[in-house]
Amino acid sequence: MNKLFLAAFLVLALSIATMPAHAGNIALTGHDDDYHCSYDPSACGQLADLVNYARNGSSLPVLTFDASSELTDSLTGLGIAYTNVNPNSGVTAAMFDHSLYSAFVVASDYTCGGCDNSPAGEANIAAQSAAIEAFLNAGGGIVGLAGGNSAGYYDFVPQTATSVGGAPSDGYTQTAAGAGAGIHAVNGDATHNLFFNPGTHGESGYYQIAEINNLYGNDTIPAPAAVTLICTNCSVSGGVITGGSVPEPSSFFLLGSGLLGGLGMLKRRLSARL
């Protein structure tokens, strides 16, 4: 029986040891909420949802990468504090400091039809992959908006996500994962790219779909199509997402307590039979 208790402690210790000290939240959407926020309350509401999810309860401001002012104007209207960097002017590793910023947010690609960022600026962000990995593992969040027709837009995301086609302005529905994360669906705001389902086409299996389009897809992705992806408590190593939806330490404690409690009950029953 002592061996059973030892095994239980080893399982619990291994679970805790392999869990990162911190992990961040990632939210990606094909909606250009930064562009639509100026006149569409629903898009503005989803932008706030995405940023709050990525901040994960932190009161620190966010770091924004916006070559113009659509994203920053929207965050100003929402009352979300930020520090903006024009990615066309250069991006440094020192910018990704989780002691200063709760999350970073990348404005939509210009191909959305009035949005701000360009492939050159997006490449400058993606070049800081090591700093972004450290930022996420330290608990920093990431928000990526519409990638549009820019094939490399999501390269700044650890284990880059896919950007495939788009869909019209209706047919969008919140999933159970989206409800749990507090991210609502947006209708009246067309998507400029969809995503492959998590676990397919190189998309990390740790993503969950927060929003789908039930009515429309495209030649590559049929409906229901993934529109908004999230990765909760997401950790990364070597450019690969290695964890997501990790239980809090209290959950491990409860798991261990339940396991040990069950072993204790088994021991008492065996003792009673002897």
Sequence and secondary structure as in RCSB ss.txt:
>XXXX:A:sequence
MNKLFLAAFLVLALSIATMPAHAGNIALTGHDDDYHCSYDPSACGQLADLVNYARNGSSLPVLTFDASSELTDSL
TGLGIAYTNVNPNSGVTAAMFDHSLYSAFVVASDYTCGGCDNSPAGEANIAAQSAAIEAFLNAGGGIVGLAGGNS
AGYYDFVPQTATSVGGAPSDGYTQTAAGAGAGIHAVNGDATHNLFFNPGTHGESGYYQIAEINNLYGNDTIPAPA
AVTLICTNCSVSGGVITGGSVPEPSSFFLLGSGLLGGLGMLKRRLSARL
>XXXX:A:secstr
 HHHHHHHHHHHHHHHHHS S  EEEEEESB HHHHTTT HHHHHHHHHHHHHHHTT  S EEEE SSSHHHHHH
HHHT  EEEE GGG   GGG  TTT SEEEE  BGGGTT  B HHHHHHHHTTHHHHHHHHHTT EEEE   TT 
TTGGGGSSS    B  B SS EEE HHHHHHT    SSS BS BB  TTSTT  TT EEEEEESS   SSS SSE
EEEEEEEEEEEETTEEEE S   HHHHHHHHHHHHHHHHHHHHHHHHH 
